[in-house]
């Protein structure tokens, strides 16, 4: 994907400045547990309709189904390494959400289309204190994909969203991810 004129302008304007960054911290205890990961994958397949992905655009909402389930915003930079019959991709999950009281279509239209703009200058904003500020800033990255799977049970929607947040620990989600626990102080010696 070629950089848009507004992205080229923002990059030129901020040339030499520190680049905005996102921290991706993966919980190794979950990722190393093959049985847990396989069981969760099977569970999502059993309860979900299968993942679909679309290019995240301002007008995508009208094309989404009026169904409930779990969704993810995924950044898909154009960098892949190919080896034999596999590809090491560079996709990163930025945000995970659920539509248990609304639908993919209405949620996207009522909220997310407002953040999917061609304003990469927002990437250099320093205000990230609220959810809205984080979404407004980081949903400017391109190419951006919207992944979703329909799920009938509200209990399963909440359970699957929570488990995916724990696995991917998306930088735009503040709730549900792995947290440091304050433990009992133990002397070093």
ChimeraX attribute file (.defattr): number of C-alpha atoms within 10 A of each C-alpha:
attribute: neighborCount
match mode: 1-to-1
recipient: residues
	/A:1	7
	/A:2	9
	/A:3	11
	/A:4	12
	/A:5	10
	/A:6	13
	/A:7	18
	/A:8	13
	/A:9	14
	/A:10	17
	/A:11	17
	/A:12	10
	/A:13	11
	/A:14	12
	/A:15	10
	/A:16	8
	/A:17	9
	/A:18	8
	/A:19	11
	/A:20	12
	/A:21	9
	/A:22	11
	/A:23	9
	/A:24	13
	/A:25	13
	/A:26	15
	/A:27	15
	/A:28	9
	/A:29	9
	/A:30	15
	/A:31	13
	/A:32	10
	/A:33	10
	/A:34	11
	/A:35	11
	/A:36	12
	/A:37	14
	/A:38	11
	/A:39	11
	/A:40	15
	/A:41	12
	/A:42	12
	/A:43	13
	/A:44	20
	/A:45	14
	/A:46	11
	/A:47	17
	/A:48	20
	/A:49	14
	/A:50	12
	/A:51	13
	/A:52	11
	/A:53	14
	/A:54	14
	/A:55	15
	/A:56	22
	/A:57	17
	/A:58	16
	/A:59	12
	/A:60	17
	/A:61	20
	/A:62	13
	/A:63	10
	/A:64	18
	/A:65	13
	/A:66	14
	/A:67	17
	/A:68	23
	/A:69	27
	/A:70	27
	/A:71	22
	/A:72	21
	/A:73	23
	/A:74	24
	/A:75	22
	/A:76	18
	/A:77	15
	/A:78	12
	/A:79	10
	/A:80	12
	/A:81	9
	/A:82	10
	/A:83	8
	/A:84	5
	/A:85	5
	/A:86	8
	/A:87	10
	/A:88	10
	/A:89	13
	/A:90	12
	/A:91	16
	/A:92	16
	/A:93	22
	/A:94	22
	/A:95	22
	/A:96	23
	/A:97	20
	/A:98	24
	/A:99	23
	/A:100	19
	/A:101	9
	/A:102	14
	/A:103	19
	/A:104	24
	/A:105	18
	/A:106	17
	/A:107	19
	/A:108	22
	/A:109	17
	/A:110	10
	/A:111	12
	/A:112	20
	/A:113	17
	/A:114	13
	/A:115	20
	/A:116	22
	/A:117	15
	/A:118	17
	/A:119	16
	/A:120	22
	/A:121	17
	/A:122	20
	/A:123	18
	/A:124	17
	/A:125	14
	/A:126	11
	/A:127	10
	/A:128	14
	/A:129	8
	/A:130	11
	/A:131	12
	/A:132	13
	/A:133	16
	/A:134	20
	/A:135	19
	/A:136	21
	/A:137	24
	/A:138	25
	/A:139	29
	/A:140	20
	/A:141	19
	/A:142	22
	/A:143	18
	/A:144	22
	/A:145	20
	/A:146	21
	/A:147	18
	/A:148	26
	/A:149	22
	/A:150	23
	/A:151	24
	/A:152	14
	/A:153	14
	/A:154	15
	/A:155	10
	/A:156	18
	/A:157	24
	/A:158	16
	/A:159	13
	/A:160	23
	/A:161	20
	/A:162	18
	/A:163	14
	/A:164	20
	/A:165	22
	/A:166	18
	/A:167	20
	/A:168	22
	/A:169	25
	/A:170	26
	/A:171	19
	/A:172	23
	/A:173	17
	/A:174	14
	/A:175	12
	/A:176	15
	/A:177	20
	/A:178	16
	/A:179	11
	/A:180	6
	/A:181	6
	/A:182	6
	/A:183	6
	/A:184	6
	/A:185	6
	/A:186	6
	/A:187	5
	/A:188	4
	/A:189	3
